[in-house]
Amino acid sequence: MNITDPRTVLDKAEAGRIVDAARVRAGKSWEELAEAAGSAPVWTTAALLGMHPMSNAQAAAVADLLELGGDVVEALVAQPTRGDVVGPPPADPTLYRFHEALMVYGPALKALIHEEFGDGIMSAINFQVDIARRSDPGGDRVVVTFDGKFLDYNW
């Protein structure tokens, strides 16, 4: 790793664009980057797209794999500003947490869907959603499953 100019500070969004472009050029999947970082694919993809701070070791491992500089590592370990707020978030606490989760993980889920399925979307019309309780020693967990048909873009 080599910091190109210590006076230049990348923001997390720009670092995410650099990582994604380098990933494509290197022929690497988000899964491979997650393996290099030693963390879960959805969390890692979200972090690389600017939604989580990575540890120095995680950021350095990805930067080494993609031959990126220290300026990218610096941006990846920085604390993020999560989500773009277009309007006021929902006031209800449960709805707000769904809103927050999609702001943080939405770009990562979109990237992973495109990587796995190609150019398209998950249908919210041909769609099922399920909720379940899972026991956990730290407190019961809420498990929400979105099950939507993949609709590819046909040109």
C-alpha positions as CSV (number, residue, x, y, z in Angstrom):
1,M,0.0,0.0,0.0
2,N,1.1,3.5,-0.8
3,I,-0.6,6.7,0.2
4,T,-0.6,8.8,-3.0
5,D,-0.9,12.2,-1.3
6,P,-1.4,12.5,2.5
7,R,-3.3,15.7,2.0
8,T,-5.9,14.0,-0.1
9,V,-8.7,12.4,1.9
10,L,-11.2,10.2,0.1
11,D,-14.7,10.1,1.3
12,K,-16.3,6.7,1.9
13,A,-18.5,7.0,-1.2
14,E,-15.6,7.6,-3.5
15,A,-13.6,4.9,-1.8
16,G,-16.5,2.5,-2.4
17,R,-16.6,3.4,-6.1
18,I,-12.8,2.8,-6.3
19,V,-13.1,-0.6,-4.5
20,D,-16.0,-1.6,-6.8
21,A,-14.1,-0.6,-10.0
22,A,-11.0,-2.4,-8.8
23,R,-13.0,-5.5,-7.9
24,V,-14.5,-5.6,-11.4
25,R,-11.1,-5.1,-13.0
26,A,-9.6,-7.8,-10.9
27,G,-12.4,-10.2,-11.6
28,K,-13.2,-10.6,-7.9
29,S,-16.6,-11.2,-6.3
30,W,-17.9,-9.5,-3.2
31,E,-17.7,-13.0,-1.6
32,E,-13.9,-13.1,-2.3
33,L,-13.5,-9.7,-0.8
34,A,-15.4,-10.8,2.3
35,E,-13.2,-13.9,2.6
36,A,-10.1,-11.6,2.4
37,A,-11.6,-9.3,5.1
38,G,-12.6,-12.3,7.2
39,S,-16.2,-11.1,7.6
40,A,-19.7,-11.9,6.4
41,P,-20.5,-11.0,2.7
42,V,-23.4,-8.7,3.3
43,W,-21.6,-6.8,6.1
44,T,-18.4,-6.6,4.1
45,T,-20.1,-5.4,0.9
46,A,-21.9,-2.7,3.0
47,A,-18.7,-1.7,4.6
48,L,-16.8,-1.5,1.3
49,L,-19.7,0.6,-0.1
50,G,-19.3,3.0,2.8
51,M,-21.8,1.9,5.3
52,H,-19.5,0.5,8.1
53,P,-16.1,1.3,9.4
54,M,-13.7,-1.6,8.7
55,S,-10.7,-2.5,11.0
56,N,-7.3,-1.6,9.7
57,A,-6.6,-5.3,9.1
58,Q,-9.8,-5.8,7.1
59,A,-9.3,-2.7,5.0
60,A,-5.6,-3.5,4.4
61,A,-6.5,-7.1,3.3
62,V,-9.0,-5.9,0.7
63,A,-6.6,-3.1,-0.5
64,D,-3.8,-5.6,-0.9
65,L,-6.0,-8.0,-2.8
66,L,-7.1,-5.2,-5.1
67,E,-3.8,-3.4,-5.2
68,L,-5.3,-0.1,-3.8
69,G,-3.5,2.6,-1.9
70,G,-3.5,3.7,1.7
71,D,-5.9,6.5,0.9
72,V,-8.6,3.9,0.3
73,V,-7.7,2.1,3.5
74,E,-8.0,5.4,5.4
75,A,-11.4,5.9,4.0
76,L,-12.6,2.4,4.7
77,V,-11.7,2.6,8.4
78,A,-13.4,6.0,8.8
79,Q,-16.7,6.3,10.6
80,P,-19.5,6.5,8.1
81,T,-22.5,8.7,7.7
82,R,-25.1,6.1,7.0
83,G,-27.9,6.3,4.5
84,D,-29.2,9.1,2.3
85,V,-32.3,10.7,3.8
86,V,-34.7,11.9,1.1
87,G,-37.6,12.7,3.4
88,P,-38.2,12.3,7.1
89,P,-37.8,8.8,8.4
90,P,-40.8,7.0,9.8
91,A,-41.6,8.0,13.4
92,D,-42.7,4.6,14.5
93,P,-39.6,2.8,16.1
94,T,-40.2,-0.5,14.4
95,L,-40.7,1.1,11.0
96,Y,-37.7,3.3,11.5
97,R,-35.5,0.3,12.1
98,F,-36.6,-1.2,8.8
99,H,-35.9,2.1,7.2
100,E,-32.5,2.3,8.8
101,A,-31.6,-1.3,7.9
102,L,-32.4,-0.6,4.2
103,M,-30.5,2.6,4.2
104,V,-27.4,0.9,5.6
105,Y,-27.7,-2.5,3.8
106,G,-29.7,-1.6,0.8
107,P,-26.7,-0.8,-1.5
108,A,-24.9,-4.0,-0.4
109,L,-28.0,-6.2,-1.0
110,K,-28.5,-4.5,-4.4
111,A,-24.8,-5.2,-5.3
112,L,-25.0,-8.8,-4.2
113,I,-28.3,-9.4,-6.1
114,H,-26.8,-8.1,-9.2
115,E,-23.7,-10.2,-8.7
116,E,-25.6,-13.4,-8.1
117,F,-28.5,-12.9,-10.6
118,G,-27.4,-10.2,-13.1
119,D,-29.1,-7.0,-14.1
120,G,-32.6,-7.0,-12.6
121,I,-34.7,-6.5,-9.5
122,M,-36.4,-8.4,-6.7
123,S,-40.2,-8.2,-7.3
124,A,-42.3,-6.8,-4.5
125,I,-45.4,-7.9,-6.4
126,N,-44.5,-11.6,-6.8
127,F,-43.3,-11.5,-3.2
128,Q,-43.6,-13.2,0.2
129,V,-42.4,-12.0,3.5
130,D,-42.1,-14.0,6.7
131,I,-41.2,-13.2,10.3
132,A,-40.0,-15.7,12.9
133,R,-38.6,-15.7,16.4
134,R,-35.3,-17.4,17.0
135,S,-34.1,-18.1,20.5
136,D,-30.7,-16.7,21.4
137,P,-28.8,-16.6,24.7
138,G,-28.4,-12.8,24.3
139,G,-32.1,-12.3,23.8
140,D,-34.6,-13.5,21.2
141,R,-33.9,-12.5,17.6
142,V,-36.4,-11.3,15.0
143,V,-35.8,-13.1,11.6
144,V,-37.4,-11.4,8.6
145,T,-37.3,-13.1,5.3
146,F,-38.0,-11.3,2.0
147,D,-38.7,-13.8,-0.8
148,G,-39.2,-12.0,-4.1
149,K,-39.1,-13.3,-7.6
150,F,-36.1,-12.1,-9.6
151,L,-37.1,-10.0,-12.6
152,D,-34.3,-9.5,-15.1
153,Y,-34.3,-6.4,-17.3
154,N,-35.0,-7.4,-20.9
155,W,-33.9,-4.9,-23.6
